[in-house]
Amino acid sequence: MREYRDIIIRPVVTEKSMDLLADNKYTFIVDKKANKTEIKNAIENIFRVKVLEVRTVNAKGKPKRLGRFEGRTPDRKKAIVTLKPGHKIKLFEGM
């Protein structure tokens, strides 16, 4: 079994993700191989909250150029986690 901190990589802090905080939804970059149950258990154990729903998005990397060389940004997986009413993640409170 994987460690919970290996599943959740980092929070997403963008204008769109900050607008979702009003609906009690938090956005995280997660491991590409993690499923919704693993993400739910990781969030509940790390932040001590109750999760209502998990939605995931597989985002493909974008093509980038550096002079004549072409490459891609890495693929990533985002999870939008909805918490039960009354639960908050303190990491996002000051933003």
Buried (B, 14 or more C-beta within 10 A) or exposed (E): EEEBEEBBBEBBEEEEBEEBBEEBBBBBBBBEEBEBEBBBBBBBEBBEBEBBEBEBEEEEEEEEEEEEEEEEEEEBBBBBBBBEEEBEBEEBEEE
